[in-house]
């Protein structure tokens, strides 16, 4: 498996916007490959219903921008934060799967009426980083997905933001 080297920028924080009906971004990570014209972006936003929204986007060269959005309610928000924290502290040591990554936590949302689903899996690396694996699809058809890898430092930053959002009572 060929790995691409990513150019990382510092996480950018934006202040929540007061405009009604808009998502309020609180954290962004942007990764671009060297010379490949490919980039990936993670945006963590506050939802109107008291949870958070994770938006993963990617673009390759002149191709179309692909985005997948996953909403977490307050219970899922604290579960995600705690599971990442336990992993970072070394309390949770998941067993790797075939691909070399181990899953710490997974969330699955399914709409029975349409047969559509979304799945968020948090997979971890031995160096303390993690990958957010977001997939969407329709029952019986191939899934579409985006994988966003975070370094250990970015993982810590994400976990702290999730914890703050929960305690602020978003």
Buried (B, 14 or more C-beta within 10 A) or exposed (E): EEEEEBEBEEBEEEEBEEEEEEBBBBBBBBBBBEEEEBBBBBBBBBBEEEBBBBBBBBBBEEEEEBBBBBBBBBEBBBBBBBBBBBBBEEEBEBEEEEEEBBBBBEBEBEEEEEEBBBBBBBBBBEEBBBBBBBBBBEEEEEEEBBBBBBBEEBBBBBBBBBBEBBEEEB
